């Protein structure tokens, strides 16, 4: 691939453009808001000048509701040899293109499974997709050259290609992406009118659960409007679990011992099923989930403290597999939780103590 056209210079489009431009591809940028395209160009994502002729690949990075119309315009204008979109819903846009009577041999639907709570070109990074799954939804109609161009894009962005049926993809993202967004938002909504004293007690658990609730509501309305059925199906299952859990918790308040035991069993059931589901979430680099031990270190909120911890861990020959930071309420301090292989936990703890760090049982 030598040339590409990115239509839509938001987070995903600009990130893809940055990755391509950084690897020698000439990238042309177009957006319904020319200022966004100029911003992306200023970041090094390419040029907002039009291409002199058809490019190798056109990447449509617009909201799902506009994908089909944007692709149709680009294909009718002959802007590229191959076309793909990066929308988070795949079945609907393909059906819309079919209804428009377009030749779909030059098109493939794709979806990079990566993003942020922030949107727009200023949130974009060239490494956004590195190591992340990038779904491709080819059909028997898809031209081999177009599939190869899509695979080259994924490789240049250093993502991991995953081939799926379009409708299967939509059901999958309803479960692993769209429903979690709604559930996170629902939990965060409880905080809107909560007493300030309660909010001040927020710890890492509520931060984890509500992190994605900071996402742009307008963007998510567009996404959910393109995939309402599968999301509603998953939410219906969540609602059934909620109803059963509410009943179980009410039973725990009963004066009847049998009802209390039944309530406890109901609560334990949903928690155990949660354990089983969480255990299926892929671990580091997409491998099977690994069990790590946590070494918790007290840290002051000063420049260079994290770097010093990582340097001391490196000097001890220990690889940090994951890290979390829990900030202390009302204090310029926190707790850094370093996840390491079980065999390395003792070595790391001893090395950090020797270097003056205060450790705490996590």
C-alpha positions in Angstrom: 0.0 0.0 0.0 1.5 3.3 -1.1 -1.5 5.7 -0.8 -4.6 5.9 1.4 -7.6 8.1 1.9 -9.0 8.5 5.4 -12.6 9.9 5.4 -13.4 11.0 9.0 -10.6 12.4 11.1 -11.8 11.5 14.6 -10.0 9.3 17.1 -10.0 6.1 15.0 -9.5 7.7 11.6 -6.6 9.9 12.7 -5.0 7.1 14.7 -5.0 4.9 11.6 -3.7 7.8 9.5 -0.9 8.4 12.0 0.1 4.8 11.9 0.1 4.6 8.1 1.9 7.9 7.6 4.5 6.8 10.2 5.3 3.8 8.0 5.7 5.6 4.7 2.2 5.6 3.3 1.0 8.8 1.7 -2.3 9.6 3.5 -5.0 12.0 2.3 -7.4 13.3 4.9 -11.1 14.3 4.5 -13.7 15.3 7.0 -17.1 17.0 6.9 -15.4 19.6 9.2 -12.3 20.8 7.3 -10.8 22.1 10.6 -10.6 18.5 12.0 -8.8 17.4 8.8 -6.3 20.3 9.2 -5.8 19.4 12.8 -5.1 15.8 11.9 -2.7 16.9 9.2 -0.9 19.2 11.6 -0.4 16.2 13.9 1.5 14.4 11.1 -1.4 12.1 10.0 -1.1 13.1 6.3 -2.3 15.9 4.1 -5.7 17.5 3.7 -4.9 18.1 0.0 -7.0 15.9 -2.3 -5.3 13.0 -4.1 -4.5 13.4 -7.8 -6.1 10.1 -8.6 -7.5 6.9 -7.0 -5.6 5.8 -3.9 -4.9 2.2 -3.0 -7.3 2.1 0.0 -10.1 4.4 1.3 -10.8 4.1 5.0 -14.2 5.3 6.0 -14.1 6.3 9.7 -17.5 8.0 10.3 -20.4 7.2 12.7 -22.3 4.0 11.8 -25.4 5.9 10.6 -23.3 7.6 7.9 -21.1 4.7 6.8 -23.2 3.5 3.9 -23.9 6.9 2.4 -20.2 7.9 2.7 -19.0 4.7 1.2 -21.5 5.0 -1.7 -20.3 8.5 -2.5 -16.6 7.4 -2.4 -17.3 4.3 -4.5 -19.4 6.1 -7.1 -16.6 8.7 -7.4 -13.9 6.0 -7.9 -11.7 7.4 -5.1 -9.8 4.1 -4.5 -9.1 0.6 -5.5 -10.4 -0.8 -2.3 -12.8 0.4 0.4 -13.3 -0.4 4.0 -15.0 1.1 7.1 -14.0 0.9 10.7 -17.5 1.3 12.3 -18.3 -0.7 15.4 -21.3 -2.3 13.7 -21.0 -4.4 10.6 -24.2 -6.0 9.5 -26.3 -2.9 9.0 -23.9 -0.9 6.8 -23.4 -3.9 4.5 -27.2 -4.4 4.1 -27.6 -0.7 3.3 -24.9 -0.9 0.6 -26.6 -3.9 -0.9 -29.9 -2.1 -1.0 -28.2 0.8 -2.8 -27.2 -1.7 -5.5 -23.4 -1.2 -5.2 -20.8 -3.6 -6.3 -19.4 -4.9 -3.0 -16.4 -6.8 -4.4 -14.2 -3.8 -3.7 -15.5 -3.4 -0.1 -14.8 -5.1 3.3 -16.2 -4.2 6.7 -13.8 -4.0 9.5 -13.7 -3.0 13.2 -10.6 -2.3 15.2 -11.3 -3.2 18.8 -9.6 -0.2 20.4 -10.6 3.2 21.6 -10.6 5.8 24.4 -13.1 7.7 26.5 -11.9 10.8 24.6 -12.7 11.5 20.9 -11.5 13.7 18.1 -8.1 14.0 16.3 -6.3 15.4 19.4 -7.0 12.1 21.2 -5.4 10.0 18.4 -2.1 8.1 18.7 -0.2 6.1 16.2 0.0 3.1 18.6 -3.8 3.0 19.4 -4.2 -0.4 17.7 -1.0 -2.1 18.6 -1.7 -5.6 19.8 -5.4 -5.1 19.7 -7.9 -7.3 17.7 -9.0 -5.9 14.4 -12.1 -7.7 13.0 -12.4 -8.3 9.3 -15.8 -9.4 7.9 -15.2 -10.6 4.3 -17.8 -12.4 2.3 -17.6 -14.6 -0.8 -18.0 -11.4 -2.9 -14.9 -9.7 -1.4 -12.1 -9.4 -3.9 -8.8 -11.0 -2.8 -6.9 -7.8 -3.5 -9.2 -5.8 -1.2 -8.8 -8.4 1.6 -5.1 -8.2 1.2 -5.2 -4.4 1.4 -7.2 -4.7 4.6 -4.7 -7.2 6.1 -1.9 -4.8 5.1 -3.6 -2.0 6.9 -4.0 -4.1 10.0 -0.3 -5.1 9.8 0.8 -1.5 9.4 -1.2 -0.6 12.5 0.3 -3.5 14.3 -3.0 -5.0 15.2 -4.1 -8.6 15.2 -6.5 -9.6 12.4 -9.7 -11.6 13.4 -12.1 -12.8 10.7 -15.8 -13.0 11.6 -19.2 -13.0 10.1 -20.7 -9.5 10.2 -23.8 -10.4 12.2 -21.8 -12.6 14.6 -19.5 -9.6 15.1 -22.5 -7.4 16.0 -23.7 -9.9 18.6 -20.2 -10.2 20.0 -19.7 -6.5 20.4 -23.1 -6.1 22.0 -21.8 -8.4 24.7 -18.2 -7.3 25.2 -18.5 -3.5 24.3 -21.9 -2.0 24.0 -23.6 -3.5 27.0 -20.7 -2.8 29.3 -20.9 0.9 28.2 -24.5 1.1 29.2 -24.0 -0.8 32.5 -21.1 1.4 33.4 -23.2 4.5 32.7 -26.1 3.2 34.8 -23.8 2.6 37.8 -22.2 6.1 37.3 -25.7 7.6 37.1 -26.3 6.5 40.7 -23.5 8.9 41.7 -25.1 12.0 40.1 -27.5 12.7 43.0 -25.6 10.8 45.7 -24.7 12.5 49.0 -21.3 14.1 48.8 -20.1 12.1 51.9 -20.8 8.9 50.0 -19.0 10.1 46.8 -15.9 10.9 48.9 -15.7 7.2 49.8 -15.2 6.2 46.1 -12.3 3.8 45.7 -10.6 1.9 42.9 -13.6 -0.4 42.5 -16.0 2.3 41.5 -13.3 3.9 39.3 -12.8 0.7 37.5 -16.6 0.1 36.9 -17.3 3.7 35.8 -14.2 4.5 33.8 -15.9 4.2 30.4 -19.0 6.1 31.6 -16.9 9.2 30.8 -17.4 8.5 27.0 -19.2 10.9 24.7 -23.0 10.3 24.9 -23.7 11.5 21.4 -21.1 9.1 19.9 -22.7 6.2 21.9 -26.2 7.0 20.9 -25.1 6.7 17.2 -23.3 3.3 18.0 -26.2 1.9 19.9 -28.8 3.1 17.4 -27.0 0.9 14.8 -27.0 -2.3 17.0 -30.1 -2.0 19.3 -31.4 -5.6 19.0 -28.4 -7.5 20.1 -27.7 -5.0 22.9 -31.3 -5.3 24.1 -31.0 -9.1 24.1 -27.9 -9.0 26.3 -29.4 -6.4 28.6 -32.5 -8.5 29.0 -30.3 -11.3 30.4 -28.6 -8.8 32.7 -32.0 -7.5 33.8 -33.1 -11.1 34.7 -29.9 -11.5 36.8 -30.6 -8.2 38.5 -34.2 -9.2 39.3 -33.1 -12.5 40.8 -30.3 -10.8 42.8 -32.7 -8.2 44.2 -35.0 -11.0 45.3 -32.1 -12.8 46.9 -30.9 -9.7 48.8 -34.5 -9.1 50.0 -34.5 -12.7 51.3 -31.4 -12.0 53.3 -33.4 -9.5 55.3 -36.0 -12.1 56.2 -36.5 -13.4 59.7 -37.0 -16.9 58.2 -33.7 -18.8 58.3 -34.6 -20.9 55.2 -35.3 -17.7 53.2 -32.0 -16.2 54.4 -30.1 -19.3 53.3 -31.9 -19.2 49.9 -31.0 -15.5 49.5 -27.4 -16.2 50.3 -27.3 -19.0 47.8 -28.7 -16.7 45.1 -26.2 -14.0 45.8 -23.4 -16.6 45.8 -24.6 -18.0 42.5 -24.3 -14.7 40.6 -20.9 -14.0 42.2 -19.6 -17.4 41.2 -20.9 -17.1 37.7 -19.2 -13.7 37.6 -16.0 -15.5 38.6 -16.4 -18.0 35.8 -17.1 -15.3 33.2 -14.2 -13.1 34.3 -11.8 -16.1 34.1 -12.6 -16.3 30.4 -11.4 -12.7 29.6 -8.1 -13.0 27.7 -5.0 -12.1 29.6 -1.8 -10.5 28.5 -1.2 -10.5 24.7 -4.5 -12.3 24.3 -3.2 -15.4 26.0 -5.1 -17.4 28.6 -5.7 -15.4 31.8 -2.7 -15.7 34.2 -2.8 -15.5 38.0 -0.5 -12.8 39.4 0.5 -11.8 42.9 0.2 -8.2 44.0 3.0 -6.3 45.6 1.5 -3.1 47.1 3.8 -0.1 47.6 3.0 3.2 49.3 4.0 6.1 47.1 3.9 9.9 47.5 2.5 12.0 44.7 5.8 13.5 43.5 7.4 13.6 40.1 9.6 10.6 39.3 8.3 8.2 42.0 6.7 5.8 39.6 9.8 5.8 37.4 11.9 5.0 40.5 9.7 2.0 41.4 9.9 0.6 37.9 13.6 1.1 37.8 14.1 -0.6 41.2 11.9 -3.5 39.9 14.0 -3.8 36.8 17.2 -3.8 38.8 15.8 -6.7 40.8 15.2 -8.6 37.5 11.4 -8.6 37.9 9.0 -7.9 35.1 5.9 -5.9 36.0 2.9 -7.7 34.3 0.3 -5.0 35.2 -0.1 -2.0 37.5 -2.8 -0.1 39.3 -2.7 3.1 41.3 -5.2 3.7 44.1 -5.1 7.4 45.3 -5.6 8.2 48.9 -8.6 10.5 49.6 -7.5 13.9 50.8 -3.8 13.0 50.8 -0.9 13.5 48.3 -0.2 9.8 48.4 -1.4 6.5 47.1 -1.0 2.8 46.8 0.7 1.3 43.7 -0.3 -2.3 43.1 2.4 -4.1 41.1 1.2 -7.4 39.5 3.9 -10.0 39.0 4.4 -13.7 38.5 3.9 -15.5 41.9 7.5 -16.7 42.0 8.7 -13.1 41.6 6.6 -11.5 44.4 9.0 -12.4 47.2 12.0 -11.2 45.3 10.4 -7.9 44.3 9.1 -7.3 47.9 12.5 -7.8 49.4 14.2 -5.7 46.8 11.8 -2.8 47.3 12.1 -2.9 51.1 15.9 -2.9 50.7 15.6 0.3 48.6 13.5 2.0 51.2 9.9 1.5 49.9 7.1 0.9 52.3 5.0 -2.2 51.4 1.5 -3.0 52.4 -0.7 -6.1 52.1 -3.0 -5.4 49.1 
